[in-house]
Amino acid sequence: RRPIVPEIERMEMLTHLRHVDLVTLATDYDAKGICGYKLVQAIKPDVFVISEMNDYSKKQIQEIKKHAKELVVFPAQAETTTSAKIRLMTLDFVEQAKKAIESLSNLL
């Protein structure tokens, strides 16, 4: 049942950022296991941005650096995950339901 926010919506959000020129969903993997590697080779981006929570190995990052002028690794931005938020919402809902049931059983 994941992701909660579909890829297309996440991509659309990125297009509204002033400094973003291109957003694409890369689904191709090369022999080195790098997703979107053919695209990186073709467009040779000025900046290639990844999160510190990325799945790229050091070897893959070195390959990307061959074609991108700059590789920027951003720290994780969220203090919590979507999964954690859903879990908290679910627990809150269960707690509210429990209180409602207790209130009803006290009336009976």
N, C-alpha and C positions, 0 to 999 in steps of 0.2 A: 504494500500500500504506500510505498514511497517512490519517488519523492513527493512531498506534500505540494511543493510548488513545481510544476512541470518545467522541463528544460526550456521550452519556447518562451515561457513567462520570465524565467531568469535571464534569458538572452535579451528579451525586450527591455527589461529593467536596465541592463548594461548599456543599451543603445542610447539611453537618455543621459549618460554621463558625458560631460563636455569634451573630455580628452580621448574618448573612445572613437576610433575611426571605423573599426570593423569588428563585428561579433559573429562568430560562426561556431557551429557545433562540429567538432572534429570527431569522426568515428573510425578513421583509418589508423591502423597500427602498422608500423614498419617492422622489419626483422629484429630491430633493437627494442621493440615494445613501446616506442614513442607514439602517442596518439597525436594525429595531426601533423606528423613529421613532414609529409609531402607538401603540405600547405606552408609550413615554416620554411622549407627549402625554396619554395616558389616565390613567396612574397618577401622573404628576408626582412622581418619586422625590425623597426627601430628599437622597440621595447617588447620583450616577451615577459609577461607577468605570471607568476605562480604563487601559490600560498605556501607558507612554511609547512603546511599539513599536506603537501603534494605527495603523489605516489611515484615521482620520478626518482630513479637511482642516480648516484653521482655520475655514473657513466652516461646516462641519458641526458643529464643536464649539460655535460661537456659537449655532447653532440648538438644540442640546441644552441649552445653558445657559438658554435661554428657558423651559424646562419643568422643569428639575431645580433644586432649591434650591442644590445644591453639586455641582461637578464636581471629582473628585479624579483626578489622574494619578499612578499609581504607577510607580516605576522598575521596570525588568525585574528579576524575582526570580531567574531561573535564570542560573547562570554558564555554562551550556552548553545547547545545544539537544538535543532528542530525536534529531534526525538525527545530530548529532555523537557522541552516546552509541552509537547503532547502528553508526556507522562504526568507532568504537573497538572495540566488541565484535566486529565482523566482522574487523577487522585482527588482533585478539588470537586469534580462532579460527583464522584462516589461519596465523598464526605457530605456534600449537600443532600444527596439522596438519602443517606443514612439518617441525617438529622430530620428530614421530612418524614421518613417512615417512623422514627421514634416519636415525633410530634403527633402523628396520626394514631399510633398505638396507645399513647397516653390519653387521647381523647376517647378511645373506645374502652 
